[in-house]
């Protein structure tokens, strides 16, 4: 059996898509039939403009090959990302030209990698398994200017329809996507394998930073956010106002993205001293930063499309036992309330609601054993890998 894995991101790049794809490939290589080959085609690390790490362009070991495509330097703008994906797709097509595959697996957040996987699978007469990590045709109306989204949304809606209909099976990373996809594609087979908790986080025992009574020791409370700083996260909307409203808190923001400069500019204008902005860091240093934080912060912008998502960051946060302060709505809010103890939810971008919810948190470590057992990534990936292999036995 020969399997092609298409992922725009792969370790050592820093993002949820990279961690997800890498973990799944590790499991696939362990359970494929003897003599099988897994070929990964991805990119050299490029997720953050401010973070660079070396990775070999090609790697080969028994049963696995990885080919990383070099992209032009780009940031978070639509034009830059379009150029980067054009190079990626061109090189993918070249690389697979003389290859044959039994299964094509494509994991995609912004639809285009999924569409590329569908095109390759059709050319190669291979089975297709799509892993949909976003609903791009639905999201663009919120994250792009109206005059641009109005022009391109019909194209992406048609592309989504064609792509999904090519698939033998589609995994939806958030159960919140279900209504959208099942209404549009009632004949499609869907699976629901979410993000999960990586091994690095399962090995961590958080420091007890609070006194037995639950009161913070004599120092500022540290609230940490680590991740992307884009329009979707909306930190440029919430953090400056929240920092002004709660000067007793030290906000530590680790990451990069399309709205980081906007956030920096706002913070500079109002001269806030309780917000610290740091560039992306490797996972070992990130774990150390989590360990010294008192509360872990999460926020999504107040857009309808984000009511369907389930942020991957939640799984990291919840595994560490720290209090979670989350500005989310829709499915993510329901998930937190039902699955994660000692987490406070407020409506996105609502400062007063955020302040009120903060007082609901208990400032102590909360073991979440049931959550960890349920959402350890290795167990999710084992089930998903078997689901991928199962389509090879189906007749089209």
N, C-alpha and C positions, 0 to 999 in steps of 0.2 A: 504494500500500500504506500502511496506517495501523497503527502499532504502539503499544500501550500498555505502558509500563514501570512496574511497581510496585516501589518499594523504600522501606522505612521510613527508610533513611539514604541521603544523597547529599551530595556535597561542597557546601559547605566543612565539613560535619560530619567528625569525626575517628573513624573506625573502619574495619575491614576491609570491611564491607558497603558503606560509602560509597565507598571507593576503587574497589572492584570494580565497582559499578554505574556510577559515573561514567566509568571507563575503557571499559567495554563500550558505553555509549551513544555515546561519542565515535567508536568504531569502527563501530557500527551506522549512524550518520549518514553515514559515508563510503561505505558499500557498498550501502545500500538503493537500489532502482530509482529512477530520476529521477521527481520529483513525489511521492515518499513523504513521510510525516510521522511523526516519532517524538514521542510525548507522554509525558513523565515526570511521574508523580504521586508525591510524596515528602513529607517533613516539613521544617520549618525546623530548623536545627541544635539537637539536643537530647540527643546521646549522653551527655555528661557534665554533671552539675549544676554543676560548678566551672569549666566552660569555655564561654564564650559568644562567638559570632562572628556578624556580620551577614551576612544573605543576602536577596536580594530574594524576595518571595513569588511573583512570576511573572517568567519570562524567555522571550523569543521571538526566534528567529532563523530563517533559512531552513531549513525541514525539521525544526526542533526547537522544542518548547515544554516548559517546566518549570513545574510548579505545586507550591508548597511549602505544606503545611498547618501551621498554628500549633497546637501542643499545649499543654495545661495543664502547669505545672511539675511535674516528677516525678523520682523517684530510682529506685533499683533494686528496690524492693519489688514483689511480685506485684500488690498492689492498685493501686499507682501505674501500673505498666506496663499493667495491664488497662484502666484508665481512659484512658490515652494511646492505646492501640490502638482503643478504642471510638470516640474522636474521629476518629482517622485513618480508620477504615473508614467511618464516617458521612459524612465529607467526600469520601472517594473515590467513594462511591456517588452522592453529589450531583453531583460533577464529571463523572462518566462517563455520567450519566443520558441525555443526549441525543446521545451520541457513538456512533459505530460503529467497530469495529476488525477488522482481519484477523488480528492476532496479539496475544495478551496474554503478556507476559513478566513473571514475578514471581520476585524473589530473596528468599529467606526463611531466617532462622535459627531462629525459634521457631514455625514452622509457620503462624501465623495470617495472615501476608502471603500465603503460598502459597494458603491456603484462600480468602482474599479474591480473589486472582487467579483461582482456579478458578470462584468464583461469578460474577465479572464476565464471564469468557470464556463461561460457559454462557448467561448472559443475552444476550450479544451475538452468540452463535453464532460465536465466534472460535476460532482455534487457540490452544492453551495450551502454553507452555514454562515449566517450573518449574526453578528453580535452588535446590537444597536444600543449605544450608550447615550444617545440624545435623540431628540426629534427635531432635526435641523429645519425642516420645512415649516415647522410650527414655531420654532424659536426665533427665526430671522426677523419676524415682524416686530419683535421686542428689542433685540440687541442691535439692529441696524437702523439707520435713519429711514424715515417713512418713504421718502422718494426713491431710495435704493431698494428697500424690501418690497415695495409695490411692484417694481419692475422685475425682480428676480424670483419672487415667491412662486409664480406659476411654473417657472422652469424647474425649480427644486421639487415642487409637488408632483410634476410629471416624472421627474427622475426618481423620486422616492417610489412612486407606484411601479415603475418598470423594475427597479432594483429589488424591491420586496417580492415581487411576483416571480423573479428568477430563482428565489431561494427555496431549498428543500425544507429548511427550518430557520426560524428567526428567534434569537434570544433577546428578550427585553430586560435590560439591566435594572430597570425599576418597574415593579408591578403597577406603579402609577401611570405607565405608558399604555396599559392594557386597553382602556376604553378607546383611546385614539386609534391604535392599530387594529384591534378586532373589528371595530366599526367599518374601517376602510378595506380590510383584507380578511373577510370572514372565512375564507377557504384556506388561509395560511395556518401552518403549524407553529405555535409559539411555545417557547420555554421561558422560564423566569429564574435565571441564575444571577444573583446580585453581586456587587462587590463584596469583599470580605476582609478579614483581618490577616495581615501577613505575619509570617513567623517571627520577624524582628520584634513585633509588638507583643507577641505572646510570651516572649522571653523576658520582657521588661517588668520589673517590680517597682511601681512608682514610689518615690520618696514620700513619706508622711510629712507634709508641709504644714499641717494644722495641729492645734492643741487638742487634747481629748474632748474639750467642751465644744469644739467646732469653731472656735474663734481664731482668726488669723493671728499669727505671731506679729511682733511689733515691726512691721515694714509695710510698704505699699502692696496692695493686692495686685498680682501680675495676671493680666488677661492676655492670652496668646492666640493669635491666628497664624496658621501656616498654610500657604497654598497660592493659588492664582489670584492676581489682583486685576480682574477684568470687569467688563460691564456686567457680566452675569453675577459676580459676587457683590457688587455695589458697595464695597468698603469705602469708596470715596464719598458716598452718600451718608453712611451711618457713623463712621468712626470719628470724624471731626466734631460732629454735634454731640456724640456720646461722650467723647473725651472732655469737651467743655462742660457738659452736664455733670460729669463724675470725675472731678479732678483728683480724688483720692485713689484712683485706679491708674496703674501703669499699663498701657496697652503696648504689647510687643507684636509687630506685624512682620512676618518672614515670608518673602515671596517676590514675585515680579509679574508683570502683565500690562495689558493695554491701558489701564487706568491708574497705574502707579504714579505717573507724573502728575496727573490731576490731583491725586491724594496728597502728594508732596506739596504741590502749589497751595492747596487749601490750608494745609497745616502750617505752612510758612506764613501765610497772610494773617492768620489769627494767632500766631505765635504760641502754639501749644507745646508744652515741654513734657507732657505725660504720654506722648506717643513716640515709639521707637520703630523706625523702618529699617529692616535688614534684608540683604539679598538672599536668594535661595541657598540652601546648604545641603550637604549630603545627609543621608538618613541617620548615620551614627550621631552626627551633631544635632540633628533634628530631635532625636530621641532624648538627648541631654537637655535640649531646650524645653521639651514637653515635661521633663522630670522636674524642672525648676518652676514651671508655671503653676498657678493656683487654679485658674479657670481656663477652659479651652473655648474659643469663640468661633462661631460659624454664622455666615450670613449669605443669603441669596437676594438679589434685587427683586423689587416688587413687580414682577411680570407674570402674566397668566401662565406662560409656558413653563415656568419653574415650579408651578404647583404640582407638576407630574413627576419631577425628578427625585432621586434619592442620592444625595451627595456621598461620594466615596469617603470623604473626610470623616463622616460620622463613625465609620467602622474603626478607624484609627483612634479617634477620640474616645469612643466608648470602651475600647479595650484597656485603656490606661487608668480607668477608675476615677479620673478627675471630673469635677463638675463641668457640665456642658451648658453653654449659653448660646442659644441658636435663634437667629432671626430668619425663620422659614415659614412657609404656609403649605397648604394642600397635603399631598401624600407624605412629604418629609416630616411635617408637623405631626401627623397621625402616627407615623412610624416611631418617632422619638417618644411620644407620649405612651405608646403601648409597649415599646421594647427596651427603653433605656431609663434606668433609675437615676435620680438626681440630675435631671436635665430640665432647664427652663426654656420655654419657647415664647417668642414674641413675634408680632407681625412685622415683616420686613420693612425697614426704613422708618419705623415708628419709634422715635427716641423715648417718649414717655412710657410706652409699653415695654421697652427694653429695660428701663430703670425699674419699673414695677416688677418685672419678671426676675430681675437680678436678686431681689429679696426673697425669692422662692428657693434659691439654691442653698444647700447645706455645704458649708465649706469644710469638706472632709473627703477622704478617699472612700469610694463606694465600689466594692468588688462586684463585677458583673459577670459572674461565672456562667450563668445560663446563656447570656448573650454571646459570650466568647465560644462556648460549645456549639452554638447554633450557626455562627457566622465565621468560623475559622476558614480562611480562604482555601486551605489545602483540601478540606472536605467538599466545599463548593466546586472547586476545580476538578476533583475526581468525578463528581457527578456530571459536570459539564463536558469533560473530555469524553466520557462514555456516550453522552448524548451526541457529540460531534461524530464519533465513530459509527454510531448507529445508523446514520443516514446513508452510509455506504451499502447497507443491506436493503434499502428501500428501492422500489422501482418507481421511476418517474411517471 
